[in-house]
Amino acid sequence: MGELFANIEVNKSPRWRKLLSLSVISFVVHALFFAALIYVPILRDAFHIINDVKVAEYVDEDYEKTQIRGAVMVDVRQ
């Protein structure tokens, strides 16, 4: 049985190579994402809209069936 596993090396490749390549790939993907946010107007506008909606405040009132008025006001000022 010992001869069967005599030439097998567990973890023969160093880990730092795999971690370095994953780190470089992650850096490139994040750099492309941030460059797209800066240079692609549609993405930039989408994130501005998300930020505007994030800071919006909503009114929470009880519903009255007979009263019709504009009760919902959204303030999008920053």
C-alpha positions, 0 to 999 in steps of 0.5 A, a space after each residue: 500500500 505504501 508504494 501506491 502513494 510514494 510519488 504523490 505530493 500533496 499541495 505541491 504548487 505554492 499557494 502564493 501564486 494562486 493568491 497573487 493571481 486572484 488578487 490581480 484579477 480582483 484589482 483589475 475587475 474593481 478598477 474596471 468597475 470604478 472606471 465604468 462608474 466614472 466614464 459611462 454616463 448611464 451608470 453614473 446617472 443610475 448611481 445618482 438616482 439610487 443616492 437620491 432615493 436613499 435619502 428620500 423621506 416618506 410620509 406614513 399616515 393612516 388611510 382615510 377613504 373619504 378624504 382625497 388629497 395629495 398626501 404623498 410628498 417626496 422631498 429629493 433635495 440634498 
